[in-house]
Every structure is written in C-alpha cells, then in structure tokens.
Amino acid sequence: MSISVLELWLAILVAATLCWIASALIHMLFKYHNADYTELENEAEVSATLKTTAPKPALYSLPYCHDMQAMGDEAMQKKFADGPVAMIAIFPNGMPAMGKLLTQQILFFLIGALLIACLASLSLTAGADYMAVFKLVFLATFLSYGWAQVPYSIWMGQPWSNCIRYVIDALIYASVTAGSFAWLWPAA
C-alpha cells in the first residue's frame, strides 16, 4: 500500500530537528569545522584594501574572467600565472545575524527531509522493513547533504580536508534521518 508524504510529517519534523541539533553539536561542541578556515598573515592589509573599495556582498573571483573564451587571452593567462588566484566571499558588515542563519539552517533540514520523504514515499510502501527504509533514506540523505560538497573542492578551491569534514557531517545527518524515518515509518 502506497503512502503519502503527509503520513511522514512526524518523521520529517524529527529528522530535521535531529539534524539541526547534530549540526549545532558539530559546530559548538566538537568544533572540528574550526579547521575549515585559515588566517591570512596580512589580514589587516587585505581588510584595509577591501574596505577602500567597499565591495557589495557577493562571491568574487580573482582574477575575474567573464567567460571561458577570455581564458585564451595572454594577459588573462599572465594574471592567473602571477596570482593570487582566489574566490572571495564578501558578507554584509557587522556580526552574523545568527537568528536568521539558524532559521535558514532548520529550513534547509526541513526542506531536505521533505524531499527525502517524497522519494521514500514513491519508493517504499506502508509496512516496509525497518532496514529497507533505513538504507533508502540513508543513501538519499547522504547524497543530499554530502555528495553535493565535492564540486566545491573541484571548482571553488575548497580544501579537500574541508570536503571530508562536510562528508562526515552528511554521514551523521544521514544516520539520524534514516533512523527517524525507519522508526516512524507507517505500518501496513
């Protein structure tokens, strides 16, 4: 017997809440993501230089190349060879708006759990075996939260060690999400 996503509302809420709690523990207790960032030796100088131009919040590439055809230009190739080559994220000035960011994070997990519920409801029937639910939801969750990190290391310069830490996060999120769905899966 097929099931609707509405029947999975409690699993969606529990999974999203547990992922959000796991994320908080990862960042506030275990703190292994502190290694994601490295200080520039000349941070004050770089900050002062950026402050003079007051760039608006955006993601900037250095050197900037408007399209792949421009990569063939000798002057552009020299800029890349001479360096630095960087991706710079500029945020609004001021302390991070933690309330807004935490709300966005829980919404991220809620929407993720909802999408995973959609997939699970299309793939499994009511009364499905605990391990069948766990395996499907685990894989879907890992793909949602972990595998998507790899291109940031391929194309955006994110160190592979950062990617590995995000993949570890995804394994944790996949475990709690799969456990929530398998535990709360509707009976036949």
MDTraj code that builds the backbone (N, CA, C; nanometers):
import mdtraj as md
import numpy as np

residues = "MET SER ILE SER VAL LEU GLU LEU TRP LEU ALA ILE LEU VAL ALA ALA THR LEU CYS TRP ILE ALA SER ALA LEU ILE HIS MET LEU PHE LYS TYR HIS ASN ALA ASP TYR THR GLU LEU GLU ASN GLU ALA GLU VAL SER ALA THR LEU LYS THR THR ALA PRO LYS PRO ALA LEU TYR SER LEU PRO TYR CYS HIS ASP MET GLN ALA MET GLY ASP GLU ALA MET GLN LYS LYS PHE ALA ASP GLY PRO VAL ALA MET ILE ALA ILE PHE PRO ASN GLY MET PRO ALA MET GLY LYS LEU LEU THR GLN GLN ILE LEU PHE PHE LEU ILE GLY ALA LEU LEU ILE ALA CYS LEU ALA SER LEU SER LEU THR ALA GLY ALA ASP TYR MET ALA VAL PHE LYS LEU VAL PHE LEU ALA THR PHE LEU SER TYR GLY TRP ALA GLN VAL PRO TYR SER ILE TRP MET GLY GLN PRO TRP SER ASN CYS ILE ARG TYR VAL ILE ASP ALA LEU ILE TYR ALA SER VAL THR ALA GLY SER PHE ALA TRP LEU TRP PRO ALA ALA".split()
xyz = np.array([
    [0.0844, -0.1181, 0.0000],
    [0.0000, 0.0000, 0.0000],
    [0.0886, 0.1240, 0.0000],
    [0.0644, 0.2150, -0.0941],
    [0.1463, 0.3357, -0.1015],
    [0.1125, 0.4303, 0.0137],
    [0.2032, 0.5202, 0.0381],
    [0.1828, 0.6178, 0.1454],
    [0.2005, 0.7577, 0.0897],
    [0.1423, 0.8549, 0.1552],
    [0.1583, 0.9942, 0.1128],
    [0.2652, 1.0603, 0.1996],
    [0.3159, 1.1679, 0.1507],
    [0.4153, 1.2448, 0.2258],
    [0.3543, 1.2972, 0.3562],
    [0.2263, 1.3258, 0.3545],
    [0.1593, 1.3753, 0.4758],
    [0.1686, 1.2750, 0.5900],
    [0.1704, 1.1464, 0.5570],
    [0.1830, 1.0442, 0.6607],
    [0.3226, 1.0446, 0.7242],
    [0.4147, 1.1123, 0.6605],
    [0.5535, 1.1158, 0.7100],
    [0.5857, 1.2474, 0.7811],
    [0.4826, 1.3263, 0.8150],
    [0.5074, 1.4570, 0.8737],
    [0.5905, 1.4492, 1.0014],
    [0.5643, 1.3511, 1.0856],
    [0.6382, 1.3413, 1.2111],
    [0.7842, 1.3016, 1.1845],
    [0.8061, 1.2086, 1.0929],
    [0.9431, 1.1694, 1.0576],
    [1.0198, 1.2879, 1.0003],
    [0.9524, 1.3690, 0.9187],
    [1.0163, 1.4883, 0.8608],
    [1.0589, 1.5840, 0.9720],
    [0.9685, 1.6123, 1.0656],
    [0.9998, 1.7048, 1.1751],
    [1.1092, 1.6511, 1.2671],
    [1.1004, 1.5224, 1.3009],
    [1.2018, 1.4626, 1.3893],
    [1.3380, 1.4626, 1.3198],
    [1.3419, 1.4219, 1.1941],
    [1.4691, 1.4174, 1.1206],
    [1.5313, 1.5564, 1.1102],
    [1.4511, 1.6561, 1.0731],
    [1.5030, 1.7927, 1.0602],
    [1.5543, 1.8447, 1.1939],
    [1.4803, 1.8194, 1.2995],
    [1.5211, 1.8657, 1.4329],
    [1.6503, 1.7977, 1.4769],
    [1.6591, 1.6662, 1.4572],
    [1.7808, 1.5944, 1.4973],
    [1.9019, 1.6368, 1.4139],
    [1.8812, 1.6630, 1.2852],
    [1.9922, 1.7125, 1.2023],
    [2.0374, 1.8498, 1.2497],
    [1.9412, 1.9345, 1.2840],
    [1.9738, 2.0686, 1.3319],
    [2.0510, 2.0607, 1.4639],
    [2.0086, 1.9727, 1.5532],
    [2.0794, 1.9535, 1.6802],
    [2.2193, 1.8975, 1.6547],
    [2.2286, 1.7999, 1.5646],
    [2.3600, 1.7429, 1.5312],
    [2.4518, 1.8500, 1.4743],
    [2.3981, 1.9355, 1.3890],
    [2.4777, 2.0454, 1.3321],
    [2.5266, 2.1391, 1.4420],
    [2.4382, 2.1708, 1.5360],
    [2.4775, 2.2583, 1.6478],
    [2.5887, 2.1939, 1.7307],
    [2.5745, 2.0641, 1.7586],
    [2.6781, 1.9937, 1.8359],
    [2.8110, 1.9894, 1.7595],
    [2.8032, 1.9646, 1.6299],
    [2.9242, 1.9598, 1.5471],
    [2.9983, 2.0928, 1.5553],
    [2.9243, 2.2037, 1.5450],
    [2.9890, 2.3347, 1.5392],
    [3.0192, 2.3965, 1.6751],
    [2.9417, 2.3616, 1.7779],
    [2.9622, 2.4269, 1.9073],
    [3.0333, 2.3399, 2.0096],
    [3.0229, 2.2083, 1.9964],
    [3.0851, 2.1191, 2.0936],
    [3.2097, 2.0526, 2.0366],
    [3.1938, 1.9866, 1.9242],
    [3.3071, 1.9133, 1.8656],
    [3.4023, 2.0052, 1.7901],
    [3.3519, 2.1096, 1.7273],
    [3.4281, 2.2178, 1.6650],
    [3.5318, 2.1726, 1.5627],
    [3.5131, 2.0585, 1.4987],
    [3.6129, 2.0176, 1.4001],
    [3.6081, 2.1034, 1.2742],
    [3.5034, 2.1824, 1.2571],
    [3.4994, 2.2736, 1.1424],
    [3.5829, 2.3997, 1.1653],
    [3.6363, 2.4179, 1.2858],
    [3.7265, 2.5315, 1.3079],
    [3.8481, 2.5228, 1.2163],
    [3.8819, 2.4021, 1.1729],
    [3.9955, 2.3832, 1.0826],
    [3.9623, 2.4203, 0.9384],
    [3.8373, 2.4575, 0.9100],
    [3.7975, 2.4916, 0.7731],
    [3.8593, 2.6226, 0.7257],
    [3.8971, 2.7085, 0.8175],
    [3.9411, 2.8432, 0.7819],
    [4.0847, 2.8667, 0.8259],
    [4.1553, 2.9443, 0.7448],
    [4.2944, 2.9771, 0.7721],
    [4.3100, 3.1289, 0.7706],
    [4.3876, 3.1798, 0.8637],
    [4.4088, 3.3247, 0.8734],
    [4.5141, 3.3692, 0.7726],
    [4.4887, 3.4818, 0.7067],
    [4.5904, 3.5430, 0.6212],
    [4.6946, 3.6098, 0.7091],
    [4.8202, 3.5964, 0.6722],
    [4.9263, 3.6593, 0.7515],
    [4.9146, 3.8112, 0.7479],
    [4.8624, 3.8645, 0.6377],
    [4.8479, 4.0098, 0.6240],
    [4.6995, 4.0491, 0.6235],
    [4.6241, 3.9898, 0.7163],
    [4.4794, 4.0124, 0.7222],
    [4.4450, 4.1605, 0.7326],
    [4.5146, 4.2345, 0.8136],
    [4.4846, 4.3771, 0.8321],
    [4.5009, 4.4532, 0.7004],
    [4.6069, 4.4224, 0.6260],
    [4.6307, 4.4905, 0.4981],
    [4.5230, 4.4540, 0.3957],
    [4.4894, 4.3270, 0.3863],
    [4.3872, 4.2822, 0.2918],
    [4.2534, 4.3451, 0.3285],
    [4.2207, 4.3452, 0.4575],
    [4.0959, 4.4047, 0.5041],
    [4.0912, 4.5533, 0.4711],
    [4.2003, 4.6233, 0.4955],
    [4.2052, 4.7671, 0.4663],
    [4.1878, 4.7925, 0.3171],
    [4.2502, 4.7110, 0.2338],
    [4.2374, 4.7262, 0.0888],
    [4.0940, 4.7025, 0.0435],
    [4.0315, 4.5974, 0.0946],
    [3.8925, 4.5700, 0.0584],
    [3.8003, 4.6806, 0.1080],
    [3.8305, 4.7340, 0.2260],
    [3.7468, 4.8392, 0.2836],
    [3.7467, 4.9641, 0.1953],
    [3.8594, 4.9941, 0.1308],
    [3.8665, 5.1150, 0.0474],
    [3.7752, 5.1049, -0.0747],
    [3.7533, 4.9848, -0.1261],
    [3.6659, 4.9688, -0.2427],
    [3.5228, 4.9374, -0.2030],
    [3.5004, 4.8983, -0.0795],
    [3.3676, 4.8652, -0.0245],
    [3.2867, 4.7767, -0.1196],
    [3.3383, 4.6586, -0.1507],
    [3.2619, 4.5722, -0.2417],
    [3.1308, 4.5274, -0.1772],
    [3.0274, 4.5186, -0.2579],
    [2.8979, 4.4740, -0.2062],
    [2.9053, 4.3242, -0.1782],
    [2.8198, 4.2735, -0.0905],
    [2.8205, 4.1294, -0.0624],
    [2.7975, 4.0479, -0.1899],
    [2.8914, 3.9589, -0.2171],
    [2.8856, 3.8727, -0.3360],
    [3.0010, 3.7743, -0.3282],
    [3.0070, 3.6841, -0.4244],
    [3.1200, 3.5938, -0.4390],
    [3.2030, 3.6456, -0.5552],
    [3.3285, 3.6760, -0.5279],
    [3.4179, 3.7340, -0.6274],
    [3.5262, 3.6338, -0.6649],
    [3.5682, 3.6390, -0.7910],
    [3.6821, 3.5566, -0.8333],
    [3.7974, 3.6495, -0.8688],
    [3.9155, 3.6029, -0.8392],
    [4.0363, 3.6815, -0.8602],
    [4.1399, 3.5921, -0.9264],
    [4.1871, 3.6207, -1.0439],
    [4.1429, 3.7296, -1.1311],
    [4.0052, 3.7003, -1.1895],
    [3.9311, 3.8070, -1.2189],
    [3.7972, 3.7902, -1.2739],
    [3.8090, 3.7646, -1.4243],
    [3.7402, 3.6644, -1.4697],
    [3.7382, 3.6282, -1.6109],
    [3.5921, 3.6093, -1.6499],
    [3.5398, 3.6961, -1.7369],
    [3.3961, 3.6980, -1.7664],
    [3.3466, 3.5772, -1.8449],
    [3.4326, 3.5068, -1.9167],
    [3.3908, 3.3830, -1.9837],
    [3.5133, 3.2996, -2.0204],
    [3.4878, 3.1768, -2.0603],
    [3.5973, 3.0833, -2.0898],
    [3.6807, 3.1289, -2.2096],
    [3.6203, 3.2013, -2.3037],
    [3.6944, 3.2481, -2.4201],
    [3.8061, 3.3440, -2.3774],
    [3.7795, 3.4245, -2.2742],
    [3.8803, 3.5191, -2.2252],
    [4.0010, 3.4475, -2.1651],
    [3.9840, 3.3207, -2.1274],
    [4.0970, 3.2444, -2.0709],
    [4.2097, 3.2271, -2.1726],
    [4.1773, 3.2372, -2.3009],
    [4.2791, 3.2234, -2.4045],
    [4.3634, 3.3479, -2.4226],
    [4.3188, 3.4584, -2.3658],
    [4.3916, 3.5846, -2.3775],
    [4.5225, 3.5776, -2.2994],
    [4.6303, 3.6215, -2.3608],
    [4.7624, 3.6142, -2.2969],
    [4.7695, 3.6941, -2.1667],
    [4.7074, 3.8118, -2.1655],
    [4.7093, 3.8956, -2.0445],
    [4.6354, 3.8252, -1.9304],
    [4.5244, 3.7575, -1.9616],
    [4.4478, 3.6855, -1.8587],
    [4.5292, 3.5673, -1.8072],
    [4.5948, 3.4961, -1.8968],
    [4.6781, 3.3832, -1.8553],
    [4.7902, 3.4299, -1.7635],
    [4.8462, 3.5487, -1.7918],
    [4.9524, 3.6031, -1.7059],
    [4.8984, 3.6363, -1.5667],
    [4.7771, 3.6927, -1.5610],
    [4.7172, 3.7220, -1.4309],
    [4.7035, 3.5934, -1.3479],
    [4.6588, 3.4854, -1.4124],
    [4.6460, 3.3587, -1.3411],
    [4.7829, 3.3055, -1.2996],
    [4.8805, 3.3152, -1.3884],
    [5.0146, 3.2641, -1.3572],
    [5.0793, 3.3436, -1.2442],
    [5.0602, 3.4763, -1.2451],
    [5.1219, 3.5618, -1.1429],
    [5.0503, 3.5520, -1.0085],
    [4.9169, 3.5211, -1.0117],
    [4.8400, 3.5062, -0.8890],
    [4.8190, 3.6376, -0.8174],
    [4.7512, 3.6354, -0.7075],
    [4.6873, 3.5194, -0.6489],
    [4.5597, 3.4812, -0.7247],
    [4.5251, 3.3542, -0.7157],
    [4.4002, 3.3031, -0.7705],
    [4.3123, 3.2733, -0.6494],
    [4.1954, 3.3358, -0.6453],
    [4.1142, 3.3247, -0.5237],
    [3.9659, 3.3372, -0.5542],
    [3.8870, 3.2824, -0.4627],
    [3.7431, 3.3066, -0.4564],
    [3.7224, 3.3784, -0.3235],
    [3.6583, 3.4938, -0.3286],
    [3.6401, 3.5745, -0.2085],
    [3.4915, 3.5978, -0.1861],
    [3.4421, 3.5539, -0.0723],
    [3.3023, 3.5783, -0.0357],
    [3.2988, 3.7015, 0.0533],
    [3.2227, 3.8025, 0.0125],
    [3.2062, 3.9236, 0.0920],
    [3.0662, 3.9198, 0.1525],
    [3.0592, 3.9334, 0.2832],
    [2.9344, 3.9334, 0.3575],
    [2.9005, 4.0765, 0.3988],
    [2.7769, 4.1027, 0.4383],
    [2.7448, 4.2358, 0.4910],
    [2.8275, 4.2639, 0.6163],
    [2.8617, 4.3897, 0.6367],
    [2.9349, 4.4288, 0.7571],
    [2.8516, 4.4005, 0.8808],
    [2.9189, 4.3780, 0.9909],
    [2.8516, 4.3542, 1.1180],
    [2.8600, 4.2081, 1.1581],
    [2.8167, 4.1823, 1.2791],
    [2.8152, 4.0460, 1.3312],
    [2.7152, 3.9634, 1.2514],
    [2.7451, 3.8334, 1.2335],
    [2.6482, 3.7495, 1.1622],
    [2.5128, 3.7502, 1.2328],
    [2.4071, 3.7551, 1.1535],
    [2.2703, 3.7536, 1.2074],
    [2.2352, 3.6086, 1.2406],
    [2.2755, 3.5650, 1.3606],
    [2.2635, 3.4240, 1.3970],
    [2.1196, 3.3740, 1.3950],
    [2.0245, 3.4553, 1.4352],
    [1.8850, 3.4130, 1.4313],
    [1.8414, 3.3788, 1.2897],
    [1.8753, 3.4650, 1.1974],
    [1.8411, 3.4426, 1.0565],
    [1.9132, 3.3184, 1.0028],
    [2.0410, 3.3051, 1.0341],
    [2.1195, 3.1921, 0.9842],
    [2.0707, 3.0592, 1.0416],
    [2.0388, 3.0576, 1.1706],
    [1.9882, 2.9348, 1.2326],
    [1.8505, 2.8978, 1.1772],
    [1.7688, 2.9985, 1.1497],
    [1.6379, 2.9730, 1.0879],
    [1.6555, 2.9142, 0.9480],
    [1.7479, 2.9700, 0.8716],
    [1.7740, 2.9170, 0.7375],
    [1.8261, 2.7738, 0.7446],
    [1.9065, 2.7448, 0.8463],
    [1.9608, 2.6093, 0.8610],
    [1.8507, 2.5084, 0.8929],
    [1.7580, 2.5430, 0.9826],
    [1.6489, 2.4495, 1.0133],
    [1.5573, 2.4342, 0.8921],
    [1.5361, 2.5420, 0.8166],
    [1.4568, 2.5313, 0.6937],
    [1.5265, 2.4422, 0.5907],
    [1.6563, 2.4511, 0.5836],
    [1.7355, 2.3642, 0.4962],
    [1.7103, 2.2177, 0.5312],
    [1.7161, 2.1862, 0.6597],
    [1.6926, 2.0475, 0.7023],
    [1.5460, 2.0067, 0.6844],
    [1.4523, 2.0973, 0.7082],
    [1.3099, 2.0654, 0.6889],
    [1.2787, 2.0364, 0.5419],
    [1.3262, 2.1225, 0.4541],
    [1.3011, 2.1023, 0.3109],
    [1.3732, 1.9773, 0.2626],
    [1.4962, 1.9562, 0.3108],
    [1.5682, 1.8337, 0.2757],
    [1.4921, 1.7100, 0.3187],
    [1.4417, 1.7088, 0.4424],
    [1.3653, 1.5936, 0.4925],
    [1.2358, 1.5760, 0.4141],
    [1.1738, 1.6865, 0.3743],
    [1.0513, 1.6789, 0.2940],
    [1.0796, 1.6144, 0.1580],
    [1.1866, 1.6563, 0.0943],
    [1.2231, 1.5986, -0.0363],
    [1.2596, 1.4509, -0.0233],
    [1.3297, 1.4177, 0.0832],
    [1.3651, 1.2774, 0.1081],
    [1.2388, 1.1962, 0.1338],
    [1.1429, 1.2558, 0.2054],
    [1.0140, 1.1889, 0.2290],
    [0.9404, 1.1641, 0.0971],
    [0.9466, 1.2600, 0.0072],
    [0.8839, 1.2420, -0.1248],
    [0.9437, 1.1215, -0.1950],
    [1.0753, 1.1128, -0.1964],
    [1.1421, 0.9992, -0.2605],
    [1.1053, 0.8678, -0.1920],
    [1.1102, 0.8673, -0.0604],
    [1.0801, 0.7446, 0.0142],
    [0.9355, 0.7005, -0.0076],
    [0.8429, 0.7962, -0.0120],
    [0.7016, 0.7598, -0.0310],
    [0.6767, 0.7045, -0.1709],
    [0.7559, 0.7445, -0.2676],
    [0.7432, 0.6912, -0.4035],
    [0.8104, 0.5545, -0.4171],
    [0.9050, 0.5265, -0.3296],
    [0.9869, 0.4057, -0.3431],
    [0.9443, 0.2911, -0.2523],
    [0.8827, 0.3232, -0.1398],
    [0.8506, 0.2219, -0.0399],
    [0.7015, 0.2239, -0.0082],
    [0.6522, 0.1145, 0.0416],
    [0.5107, 0.1051, 0.0788],
    [0.4968, 0.1053, 0.2310],
    [0.3741, 0.1228, 0.2750],
    [0.3459, 0.1147, 0.4179],
    [0.3866, -0.0235, 0.4678],
    [0.4417, -0.0276, 0.5870],
    [0.4846, -0.1541, 0.6452],
    [0.6185, -0.2036, 0.5939],
    [0.6896, -0.1188, 0.5206],
    [0.8211, -0.1586, 0.4683],
    [0.9138, -0.1933, 0.5847],
    [1.0032, -0.2866, 0.5606],
    [1.1005, -0.3318, 0.6589],
    [1.1868, -0.2149, 0.7078],
    [1.2162, -0.2132, 0.8381],
    [1.2977, -0.1079, 0.9002],
    [1.4265, -0.0843, 0.8205],
    [1.4990, -0.1910, 0.7891],
    [1.6274, -0.1757, 0.7198],
    [1.6098, -0.1284, 0.5761],
    [1.5014, -0.1647, 0.5097],
    [1.4758, -0.1159, 0.3739],
    [1.4560, 0.0354, 0.3764],
    [1.3783, 0.0832, 0.4738],
    [1.3566, 0.2272, 0.4890],
    [1.4886, 0.2950, 0.5251],
    [1.5598, 0.2384, 0.6214],
    [1.6856, 0.2972, 0.6670],
    [1.7845, 0.3116, 0.5505],
    [1.8034, 0.2066, 0.4724],
    [1.9014, 0.2085, 0.3625],
    [1.8666, 0.3126, 0.2571],
    [1.7406, 0.3153, 0.2151],
    [1.6998, 0.4112, 0.1116],
    [1.7143, 0.5545, 0.1610],
    [1.6635, 0.5808, 0.2804],
    [1.6682, 0.7168, 0.3347],
    [1.8117, 0.7582, 0.3656],
    [1.8924, 0.6664, 0.4153],
    [2.0335, 0.6967, 0.4419],
    [2.1028, 0.7415, 0.3137],
    [2.0856, 0.6643, 0.2067],
    [2.1524, 0.6975, 0.0800],
    [2.1024, 0.8302, 0.0253],
    [1.9709, 0.8511, 0.0270],
    [1.9156, 0.9765, -0.0239],
    [1.9657, 1.0961, 0.0574],
    [1.9715, 1.0804, 0.1878],
    [2.0178, 1.1895, 0.2734],
    [2.1656, 1.2176, 0.2520],
    [2.2458, 1.1123, 0.2421],
    [2.3886, 1.1330, 0.2178],
    [2.4115, 1.2045, 0.0848],
    [2.3399, 1.1619, -0.0183],
    [2.3534, 1.2287, -0.1479],
    [2.3117, 1.3750, -0.1390],
    [2.2072, 1.4026, -0.0609],
    [2.1579, 1.5399, -0.0474],
    [2.2558, 1.6307, 0.0246],
    [2.3109, 1.5838, 0.1341],
    [2.3926, 1.6704, 0.2195],
    [2.5437, 1.6536, 0.2011],
    [2.5872, 1.5416, 0.1472],
    [2.7305, 1.5162, 0.1408],
    [2.7914, 1.5216, 0.0029],
    [2.7366, 1.4432, -0.0866],
    [2.7989, 1.4310, -0.2183],
    [2.8019, 1.5657, -0.2901],
    [2.7048, 1.6504, -0.2618],
    [2.6971, 1.7820, -0.3255],
    [2.8148, 1.8724, -0.2866],
    [2.8906, 1.8368, -0.1841],
    [3.0055, 1.9183, -0.1413],
    [3.1270, 1.9021, -0.2322],
    [3.1367, 1.7899, -0.3004],
    [3.2567, 1.7585, -0.3789],
    [3.2897, 1.8656, -0.4837],
    [3.1931, 1.9177, -0.5604],
    [3.2279, 2.0195, -0.6597],
    [3.2928, 2.1449, -0.6017],
    [3.2663, 2.1761, -0.4738],
    [3.3310, 2.2929, -0.4135],
    [3.4827, 2.2730, -0.4023],
    [3.5252, 2.1498, -0.3850],
    [3.6686, 2.1222, -0.3825],
    [3.7244, 2.1119, -0.5244],
    [3.6429, 2.0672, -0.6170],
    [3.6888, 2.0569, -0.7558],
    [3.7021, 2.1953, -0.8194],
    [3.6009, 2.2798, -0.8042],
    [3.5940, 2.4044, -0.8803],
    [3.6154, 2.5323, -0.8003],
    [3.5903, 2.5312, -0.6704],
    [3.5905, 2.6561, -0.5942],
    [3.7102, 2.6719, -0.5012],
    [3.8015, 2.5776, -0.5027],
    [3.9215, 2.5902, -0.4210],
    [3.9049, 2.5489, -0.2765],
    [3.7883, 2.4941, -0.2393],
    [3.7719, 2.4467, -0.1021],
    [3.8694, 2.3321, -0.0784],
    [3.9494, 2.3380, 0.0257],
    [4.0425, 2.2272, 0.0525],
    [3.9681, 2.0946, 0.0664],
    [4.0310, 1.9880, 0.0199],
    [3.9689, 1.8557, 0.0286],
    [3.9448, 1.8151, 0.1731],
    [4.0267, 1.8634, 0.2644],
    [4.0039, 1.8313, 0.4059],
    [3.8711, 1.8899, 0.4536],
    [3.8344, 2.0093, 0.4050],
    [3.7036, 2.0670, 0.4383],
    [3.5931, 1.9790, 0.3827],
    [3.6105, 1.9352, 0.2589],
    [3.5100, 1.8494, 0.1948],
    [3.4894, 1.7221, 0.2770],
    [3.5973, 1.6638, 0.3231],
    [3.5873, 1.5411, 0.4032],
    [3.5086, 1.5673, 0.5312],
    [3.5319, 1.6817, 0.5955],
    [3.4566, 1.7140, 0.7173],
    [3.3070, 1.7291, 0.6866],
    [3.2736, 1.7898, 0.5729],
    [3.1319, 1.8027, 0.5355],
    [3.0712, 1.6675, 0.5009],
    [3.1497, 1.5786, 0.4431],
    [3.1019, 1.4436, 0.4145],
    [3.0758, 1.3686, 0.5454],
    [3.1622, 1.3895, 0.6438],
    [3.1392, 1.3291, 0.7768],
    [3.0088, 1.3820, 0.8354],
    [2.9865, 1.5139, 0.8237],
    [2.8593, 1.5717, 0.8685],
    [2.7427, 1.5011, 0.7998],
    [2.7543, 1.4816, 0.6695],
    [2.6461, 1.4193, 0.5919],
    [2.6194, 1.2766, 0.6387],
    [2.7236, 1.2047, 0.6760],
    [2.7043, 1.0691, 0.7285],
    [2.6259, 1.0723, 0.8605],
    [2.6540, 1.1729, 0.9430],
    [2.5805, 1.1895, 1.0692],
    [2.4350, 1.2248, 1.0396],
    [2.4130, 1.3233, 0.9507],
    [2.2766, 1.3623, 0.9150],
    [2.2012, 1.2454, 0.8521],
    [2.2683, 1.1682, 0.7685],
    [2.2048, 1.0526, 0.7042],
    [2.1633, 0.9491, 0.8085],
    [2.2485, 0.9294, 0.9081],
    [2.2162, 0.8314, 1.0128],
    [2.0936, 0.8724, 1.0932],
    [2.0881, 0.9993, 1.1362],
    [1.9743, 1.0402, 1.2186],
    [1.8466, 1.0493, 1.1354],
    [1.8584, 1.0894, 1.0101],
    [1.7408, 1.0969, 0.9236],
    [1.6888, 0.9571, 0.8928],
    [1.7774, 0.8663, 0.8562],
    [1.7364, 0.7289, 0.8257],
    [1.6751, 0.6623, 0.9476],
    [1.7359, 0.6826, 1.0641],
    [1.6809, 0.6260, 1.1869],
    [1.5430, 0.6816, 1.2185],
    [1.5242, 0.8111, 1.1975],
    [1.3938, 0.8748, 1.2228],
    [1.2867, 0.8188, 1.1299],
    [1.3174, 0.8112, 1.0021],
    [1.2193, 0.7607, 0.9061],
    [1.1889, 0.6130, 0.9295],
    [1.2924, 0.5325, 0.9537],
    [1.2702, 0.3900, 0.9741],
    [1.1876, 0.3661, 1.0996],
    [1.2144, 0.4399, 1.2059],
    [1.1423, 0.4265, 1.3322],
    [0.9959, 0.4679, 1.3187],
    [0.9709, 0.5772, 1.2427],
    [0.8365, 0.6337, 1.2329],
    [0.7635, 0.5953, 1.1041],
    [0.8161, 0.4976, 1.0311],
    [0.7543, 0.4580, 0.9041],
    [0.6164, 0.3981, 0.9298],
    [0.5158, 0.4382, 0.8507],
    [0.3790, 0.3880, 0.8728],
    [0.3681, 0.2351, 0.8570],
    [0.2891, 0.1759, 0.9428],
    [0.2645, 0.0314, 0.9366],
    [0.1663, 0.0012, 0.8236],
    [0.1636, -0.1237, 0.7829],
    [0.0733, -0.1651, 0.6742],
    [-0.0715, -0.1627, 0.7200],
])
top = md.Topology()
chain = top.add_chain()
for i, resn in enumerate(residues, 1):
    res = top.add_residue(resn, chain, resSeq=i)
    for name in ("N", "CA", "C"):
        top.add_atom(name, md.element.get_by_symbol(name[0]), res)
traj = md.Trajectory(xyz[None], top)
